[in-house]
Amino acid sequence: MFQPNNMMEVQLHPLEMTQNTSESEIARMRDEEFDSTTKSGSENHEGASGDDQDPRPKKKRYHRHTQHQIQEMEAFFKECPHPDDKQRKELGRELGLEPLQVKFWFQNKRTQMKTQHERLENTQLRTENEKLRADNMRYREALSTASCPTCGGPTAVGQMSFDEHHLRLENARLREEIDRISAIAAKYVGKPVVNYPLLSSPTPSRPLDFGGQPGTGEMYGAEELLRSISAHTEADKPMIIELAVAAMEELVRMAQMGEPLWITSLDGTTSVLNEEEYIGTFPRGIGPKPTGFKCEASRETAVVIMDHINLVEILMDVHQWSTVFSGIVSKASTLDVLSTGVAGNYNGALQVMTAEFQVPSPLVPTRESYYVRYCKQHAEGTWAVVDVSLDNIRPSPTVRCRRRPSGCLIQEMPNGYSKITWVEHVELDDRGVHNLYKQLVSSGHAFGARRWVATLDRQCERLASVMATNIPTGDVGVLTNQDGRKSILKLAERMVISFCDGVSASTTHTWTTLSGTGADDVRVMTRKSVNDPGRPPGIVLSAATSFWLPVSPKRVFDFLRDENSRIEWDILSNGGVVQEMAHIANGRDTGNCVSLLRVNSANSSQSNMLILQESCTDPTASFVIYAPVDIVAMNVVLNGGDPDYVALLPSGFAILPDGTTASAGGIADAGSGGSLLTVAFQILVDSVPTAKLSLGSVATVNNLIACTVERIKASLSCENA
């Protein structure tokens, strides 16, 4: 069949025809030559021999190149669209064509490609133009309904031109975001276009998606967190953008400035914010501190083993962020994505989020925050991510915590390392904190920058161990199977997230106090597990208590993680000898590891039990978390199988310094100073989810946790004597 594209192959280029008459003559000669050329098969359009006597003039016959010739010239065109005389002759000799035929084919091919490119470019410009027009209409409508943030009345747009009012609203954003203006729009529209690139929503607003990993059954009553939050409207977006840009400027300056804004403590280990200097330096922001609120501000710097691009991705992906900081973030969700960034990265990304921050104890209320998160690249290898509360846009009387510009400055370093400067600055009402934890919270170590940085440093080491391939094979019990290591670490990660989610005073939890003796009160709550492959079905009873120990956090951590001393406190092991079967180190500290333990029962009639345990420590907090696991399921995981279907009910310990001056060094300080220990158990009391909880089950769990606490106190007291 005759192909239209092949017609183009032999049409003369119009520019060549008009510029050079000899080319036309040559073309005519070429046509005559083509008429005399023998065609093959279906490519020959000549009729039968009787038609040769037809006196009527013949139609001009077009020579069509063979498929092989076209393929060869197409391939050559990709490498060299403008062949010289020598190349045309060589190509013509190889394909059985005249050099002029080759020349005309390449001229027509270039014309064809140019036409296609212009058509595509016109389509893109038309789409961009329509987008700019729609944005312009939306901003006009938003300005017509805008209200004054000071008095709440209508804005006096009539006192100035529309353009002047528009420029005033956008002045701050343009100053910081001029590099965000679209290059294509500027080129074809002919002037800088204020197109609010941050306001586009490439993905629809997503509902709240709290919890750790999908399907882990941690999403209990998540909608409670939104009861006091009013969603922003389209008219709020310019204010959100302006607030985010100002917050970014403030964060970068706070990360880089020294005295008098930051005053170094006497021991030189911490920096304290000078509030008077702060107010004078940053007069704008989210308004004055509410009455009765306290200010917490801290700054910390560290070098972590992770590339700066991966760090930015973790901070901007709510699931990865809440997983890495599971000990601090109990619930988190992205409410709206105002921009996903440009050029395939997070530069300019803007998200409206809500989160709940925790201390792993039921005695410390969580901190809920409704804020915008903004990411920006400041230079090659330098990024910043900032959070700032949006409560001033939709004020609520129930707000107990406001985030002033907080976040981190990330700087690229050689060999895949990054330098982190973290700033935490919040205002809050802390009257609900139990007396046992007041010192720790007021010192800033519970929620401050040091805890965020220490957690990030530890998690970066953990992620590096997941990817490690040079595992030493000489040590006994070290798991070297790469797939098995990844599966075990993924299972342990889910276990830690589940433990942290179930031990705090989250708004989604309803704790019931069993006794009235004070700080050692045991608090319990029930959960129903249905259709969750990662949790056994039925009614789960959670019990937790927090208490003070006159022992350093490091000694408590070493005692609880050591399998040789487990028999001293673990009632459920029933006196059996605990042996470590497999071991995965995931950090510089020997205490950071995942272990598979076997409890060899003292009673030969009872089967042996397997326990998965992760112990992790950093200068601000330590955890020893464990869960009984099925032997068959663990064999599958050890061979690299899917760990999501292993049912877990984690129990364990959270160890924090008590916040006194003596323990200011944190977990790593083995000197004086006490510890705050939280003990938490999860017990399956009935395998039927619809069953009712019996008082006997509650009493059993209460006795279990009380006996465990007494054994720990007795063992550590003897050790401390």
N, C-alpha and C positions, 0 to 999 in steps of 0.2 A: 504494500500500500504506500502511496505517496505521502511522505512526511513533510509537514510544513516547515520544520526546523531545517530540513535539507535545502529548501528553497532559499533560505537566507544564506546558506553557505556559498552560493554562487552569485548573489546579488552584489553589484558593485557598490563600494562605499561612496555615498553621495559627495563627501568632501573631496575624495580623490578625483571624481569625475569633473567637478567644477574647477578644480585647481590645475588640472593637467589634461590637455586635449589628447596628448599621445596615449594616455591611459585609456581613453575611450576607444581609440583605434585598436589598442591592444585587446581591449575587451571584445570588440567586434571580431577580431581575429580568433580570440578564444572561443567565442560562440560557434564560429564556422568550424573550428577544430573539433568542438564537442559534437557538432552535427555529424561529423564523419567518424566519430569514435564508435567503436562497436560496443553495444550494451550487452549485459549478460542477464539471462533469465528474465525474471519479472521486472527488472529495472529498465528493460528496453520497451519504449512506448511506440515503436514502429508497428505498422499494420502488416497485413499479408502482402505477398509479392504483387498482387493485382493492384494494390494501391499505389505502386510506383508509377503507374501510367496516369494517375489522377492529375488533371491539369491544374486543379485548385492549389493555391499556395499552401505549403506545409506550415503547421504550427511550429514555433520555435521549441526545440527540444532542449531540456535542461539536463546537464550532466549531474548525477548524484554520486557523491563519494560512497565508497563501500563502508560497511560497519567497521571493518578493521582500520581503514584509513582515518575514520572519525575518532575511534578510540585512541589511536596513536597520537593524533594531533591534539586531542583533549588532554592527554597525559603530558604532552610537551608544553601545552598552554599553561598548565598549572605551575610548571617549573619556570617557563620563560614566555610571557605573553607578547614580547616584542623581539622576535628572532631577527638576526641580521641576515644579509645576503648569503653568507656562507652556510648558516644554519638552515635557511630555507632550501638551498640547493641540496644539502645533505639529506634533509627530511624528504624533499621531493624525490630524490633518487631512491631512498628506502621504500617509499610508498608508491612509486610509479606515477608521480604527479609532476607537472611543470612547476618551477619555482613561483610563477605568477599565480597559479592556482593555490599554492600554499599561502602566498602573501594575501590574496583576497579572502581566503578562509579565516586567517588570523584577524584581518581588519573587521570582518563581519562579526567574528566572535567577540572582539573587544567592544563593538557597538552593542551587541546583545547584552553583555555583562553590565555595561554602563547603564543601559535602559532598566534592567532589573534592579540594579542598585538604587537608581533614582526613584523607582516606583516604591521600593521598600522604605527609603528615607522619607518620602512624602507621606506614607502611611504612618510612620512613627511620629512625624511632626504634627500630623492631623490629630493623632491621639493625644499628644502632649498639649496641643492647643485646647482641645476639648476639656482636658483635665484642669488646665489653668482657668478656663472660663467657669467651670463648675465650682472650683475653689473660690474664685472671686465672688460669685453669687452667694456662696455659703458665708463668706466673711462679711459681706454687706448685710446679710440677714442677721448674723450674730451681733454686729455692731448696732443694728437698729433696735435690738432687744437687750443690749448690755445694761448692767446696773453698776452704780458706783460702789466699789468695795468698802468705802468709808461710811457713807450714809445709807446705802441701800436704795437710793432713788435713781431715777433715770439719768444717764450720762448726758452732759450738755453738748451734744454733738453739733447742735445748731450754732454754737458760738465760734466754730472754726470750720474750715472746709473738711470735706470727707477725707481727702488725701492727707491733710495735716494730722487729723485724728488717727488715721490708719498708721502713719509713720511713727507717731508717738507710742502707739501700742507696740509696734514692732521694733522700736529703737534698740532695746536691750538684746533682742534675739539677733538682729542684723549685725550688731557689734561683735557678737560671739560666733555667729553662724554664717558669716558671709561666704565661707568656703563651701557651704552646703547648697548654694544656689546651683541649679542644674545647668551644666555646660551647654547642653543641647538647646535648652530654652533660651539662654542668653545669646547663643549664636544665631538662631533663626528669628527670634522675636525682635532682637536688635537692641534690647535694653535689659538691665537687671530686672528679673521678675520675682516679686515676692509671692512665692507660691506655697508657703508654709509646708515644706516637705515633711515636717515632723507630724503633721496632722493627718496624713493619709493613713488609712487602716487597711493594710494589705491582708490582714487576717481578721475575722470577725471577733467581737468581744467574746471571751470565753467565760463560762460559769466557773464558780469556785471549784477548785480541784485540790482539796487538801489531802494531806497524808504523805506517806513515804512513797514506796514504789507502788505502781498500780496493782491492785488485786491483793494487797497484803492485809486488807481488812482493818486498816487503821483509821478509816474515815467515819468516826463516830460523832454524830451531831455537829458536823462542820459548819452548818448554816448558822450556828449560834454566833460565830465571829462577825457576821454581816449585819446583825440586828441594829447596831448603832452606826452603820456606815451608809451614807446616802451617796449613790452613784453620781459621778460628775456628768454634766450635760455638754452639748456641743459648744455652748457659749463659754464654758469654763476652760476650754482647751488653750486659747491664747494665754490665759493667766497661768495655766499649768506649765506651758512652755517657758514663759518669762521666769517663773519661779525656779524651774529646773536649770536654766542658764545661769541665773544668779547664784544658785546653790553650787554649781560646778566651779564657778570663779572663787567662791568662798572656800570650798574644800581644798582646792589646789593651794591657795594662799595659806590656809591653816596647816597644811601638810608641810609647807616649806619654811614658814616663819618661825623664829625663835623668840627670845625675850624681846620686849616685855609681854607679848601675848601668851607665851608658855613659860612658866617659871619652873626651873628644875628643882626637884626635892633635895633635901640635905644629903641623902645618900647617893644622889646622882642617878637613881634607877628609874624614876618616873618623872613625868612632866605634868604640871597642874595648870589649868586654864585660868588666866586672869580675866574674870568676868567683866570688870569695868573696862579693861582694854578691848575686850571682844566687842562690847556694845558700841564703843567709840569707833572701832575699825570697821564693823559690819552693821551699820544702822538699819539696813533694810531686813529682808527675810520674812519670817512667819509671824512677826509681831512680838510684843513683850511676853515675858514669862508669866503664866497664869498664877494667880494667888494660891499659895500653899504648895506649889510645885518646887522640887529641888532640881538642881542642875548637876548632871554627870558628864564630864568631858575628859577624854583621855586620848593619847596618841602613842603608837608603837610602830617600830620599824624592824624588819627582818628580811633575810634572804631565804627564799624557798626554792626547792628543786622542781620547778615547773616552768614551761615556756609561757611568756606573757600572753600569747594569743589564747592558749588553753585556759589560763586564769580568767581572762575576760569572758570566755564562753561559759565557764562554770558560774560566774557571777550573774550573767544575763539569762541563763536558763534556770527557771524557778525550780525544776525538778532536781537538776544537778546541785544547785545551790543548797536546797533544803536537805539533800542527802549528805553532802560534804559537811555541813554544819548541823547535823541532826541533834547534837548535844546542846545546841543553842536555839535552833529554829524548830518549834514544835509543829507549826502549821504555816503554810505559805501558799499563795495563789496569785496568778496574774489576772487582774480584772479586765484590762484593756491594753492593747498594743497600739500606741499612737504612731510608732515608727519602728521598722526593723533594721534601720541603718542603711548605708549605701555601699556600693562596690563590693557586695557580697560579704561584708563584715559588720560588726556592731557599732561602727562609728556613727553616732547620731541616733542610736536606738533609744527609744523612750517607752517606758512601760508604767502603767498604773498598777500598783500591787497592794496586797494586804498580807501581814505576817504576824505571827505570835512568837515572842521570844521567851525562853524558859531557863530556869535553873533546875537541874535534875533533883527536885525535891517537892513534895506536896505542900511544903511550908512557905514557899515563895510564890506569890501570884505571878502569872505570866504577864507580859507586856504586849498589848495589841497595838498595831501601828498601820495606818492607812497612808500610803506615800507614793511618790513617783520616783522611779529609778532611771537615771540618765547616764549613758556611756559616751565618752568622747575620746578620740585620739588627738593628743596635743602635739606630738612630734613623732618622728620615726622611732618606734620602740617604746613610746611613752603613752600610757592610757590612764584614764581615770573613770571611776564608776561612783556615782553619788546618789544618796537617798535624801529626800526631804519630805516632811509630812504635808498632807493636803487638807488637814483638819480646818485650817483657816478659810478654805474655800466653802466647805460645808460644816460649820461649827456644830459640835454636839456636846451636850453637858456631861456625857458619859466618858469623854476622853480622859484617860489617866496617864497617857504617855505621848509625847511629841518628839519626833526626830528632827532636830535641826540638821543642817547639811552634814551628813556622815557618809563614810565610804573609804575608798582606798585609791592611792596613786601607785601605778604599776610601771616599773622601769625594766626594760630588757637588760639582761646581763649575759656574759659569755657562757657557753656550754649548757644552754637550756635552763639557766637559773633566772630568777626575777627578784628584784628588790621591791618590797611592799612597804608602803607607809600608810597605816590605817588610822583613821580618825573616827571616834565615836562621840557624839554630842547629843544628849537627850535631856528633856525636862519631864519630870514625872511626879506622881503622887505615890510615895512608897509606904504609906501608912499601913498597908495590909501585910507587910513582911513580918514574919515571926521573929521574935527577939533573938532566937538562936542564930538567925542568918543576917540580922541587921548590920553587924560589923562588916561582914563580907560584902554585902550589897553596897553599903555606904562607902566602902573603900574603892569601889569601882572595879574590883576584880571579878565580880559575878557576871556583869554584862559588858565590861569595858573592852577597849581596843586590844589589850594584852590577851584576853581570852580568845578573841576572834583570830588574831595572828597566830597564837600558839596552836589553836585547832587546825588552822589552814596548813601550818608547817607540818604537823603530824599527818594530816590527810594527804599532803603532797608526797610524803615519804611512803605512805601506804599505797598510793596509786603507782608510784615508781616500782614498788616491789611486785605489784600485779604484772607489770610489763617486763620485769627482769627475766633474762634468759641465762645469765651466768650463775646458776645456783650451785653452790659447793655440794659435792656428792659424798664427801668424807664423813660428815656428821651423821650419827645414828638418829633416825626418826625424822630427818628433814625431808619434806615432800618435794620431789624434783619434777614430777610429771606436770608439764606446763598447763595442760587443760584441767587437770585435777586441782592445781593451785588456784586457777581462776574461779572454778566452780565453788571451792571451799571459801575463798575470800568473798565471793558474791553472797553466799549463804550467811556468812558471819556478818556481812554488812547489813543484811535484812534483819538479822537478830538484834544488832545494836540499835537500828532505827526503831524496831518494835519496842525494845526496852525503854528507850528515851521517850517515846511517845506515850508510854503508859505510866510514867513515874512522876510527871509534873502536875502542877495545879492548873492545868489547862481549863479554859472555859467550857470545853467539850466534855470534861470529866465531872462526875458527881461523887466526891469522896464522902464516906461516912466514918466518923470517929467512933472507935469501939470503946475507948476508955478515957477518963478525964484526968490523967495523972500529969499532964503537961507535955513537955517536948517529946517524950517517948510514946505519945499516942500512936496507936496503930490505926491507919486509915485504910478502908477497903472500898472496892467498887466492883460491880459485875459487868461483864460484857457477854453478848451472845455472838457466837461464831457460826455462820451458816454459809455453805457453798464457797468456802475459802480454802484453796488447796494448800496454802502456806500456814494454816492454823487448824488444829484439830477441832471438829465440830462439837458444839455443846455450849455449856455455860462455863465461862472462865471467871474465876474470882481472883482479883488483883489485890494485894496487900502491900503497904509500904509504911516505913517509919524512918525518921531521921533523928540522930542524936549526936552528941559531942563526945570525942575521945581525947584524952590528954596525951596523945601520941602523934608524932609527925605524920603527914599524909603519905610520905614515901614508905614508912615502915608499915602502915596499914595496907598499902597497895601490895608491897612485897609479901606480906603475910597471906593475904586473900588470894593472890594469883598462884602461889606455890602449891603444886599438887601434893607435895609431901606434908604440908600442914593442913590440907583440906579436911582430913579426918577430925580435926579439932573443932570444926564449926559446922560441917555439912551433915545434918541429921539424916537426910534422904539417902546418903551413901551407906548408911546402916553399918558403919564400922568397917567397910570394905577398903582394901588397899587401892589407891588411885595410881594408875600408870599412864604416862604420856605415850601415845602411839604414833602421832604425827605432829609435826611442828612447822609453822610458816612464820619466819621473822618478817616483820613489815615496818621496820624503822631502826634508827640508830640505837635507841634505848632498847636494852634486852627485854624490857617489860612490854614492849609493843610486839605482840605476836598472836597468832591464832593457833590453838592447840586442839587436838582430838584426844580426849582422855577416856580411859577404860576403868571402870570400877569393878574390881574383882571381888565378888561378894564373899563374905566370910562363911555364909551358909551355902553349902554345895548344891542344895536343892533349888536355889534361886539362880536365874540366868544373869550373866554379866550385863552391865549397862554402859552405853557410850554417851559421852558428854562433849558437846562442842563448846569451846570457850574462847572468847577474845578478851585480851587484856590490853589496855592502851593508856598511856600516860603522857602528859605534857606539863609545862610549868603551872598551869591553872586548874587542871582537873584530871582525875583518873577514873577509869571504869574497869570493872571485872564483871563480865556478862557471860552467862552460860545457859545451855538448854539441853535436856536429854534428847537424843536423836535415835531414830530407828537404824539398826545395823544394816539391813538390806538397802535402805535408802541411801545411807552414807557410802556404801560400796559403789553405788551408781555415781554419786557425786565425786568420789575419789578418782573415778575413771573419766571425769570430764562431763558427766551427765547434767541435765537441767536441775538446778537446785531449787527452783521456784515451787516444786511440788513436795518439798520436804516440810512436814508440819513441825512448827516450833512454838514453844511457850517459854520465852526467855525470862530468867530471873537474874539477880545480880546486885552489884554494889556501885554506887557513885560516891567518889571521895573528893572532897574539896577542902582547901585550907580554911581555917576559921576566920581569917581576915585580920587577926591581931598583928601587931608589929613584928612579933617574933616569927610568924609564919608568912611574912610578906614575900619571902623568897619563893613561895609556892610549893608545888609537889616535890620539886627537885631538892628543896632545902631539907636536909635530914636532921637539922638541929631542933631547937625547942619550938613550941607552938603546937596547937591542937589541930584536930581534924573534925570535919563535919561529914558523917557517914550516913548515907541513905541505903537502906536494905529494902529490896522489893522482890516479891514472889508473884508468879502467876501459876495458878493451879486449876486444872480441869476438874470441876466438882461434879459435873453430870454431862454425859455424852448426848443427852437429848436437849436441843436448844430451847424447847418449849417448857422444860421442867422448871419447877420453882426452887429457889435456893433455900436450903435447910439451915436452921440455926447451928446444927451439928457441924456442917461444913465450915461455917464462919468461925466457930470455936476452934476447930482443928487448925485452920490457917493461922488464927491468932496465936495459938500455942506454938505453932511452928516458927513463926517469926520472932516471938518473944524468947524462945529457947535459943535460937540462932544468935540473937543480940547478946544474950547473957554469955554464951560460949565465946563470942568474939571479945567481949569486955574482959572476961576472965583470962583468956589466953594472952591478950595484949597487956593486961595489967601485970601478969607474971613476967612477961617479957620486959616490961618497962621498969620492973622493980630493981 
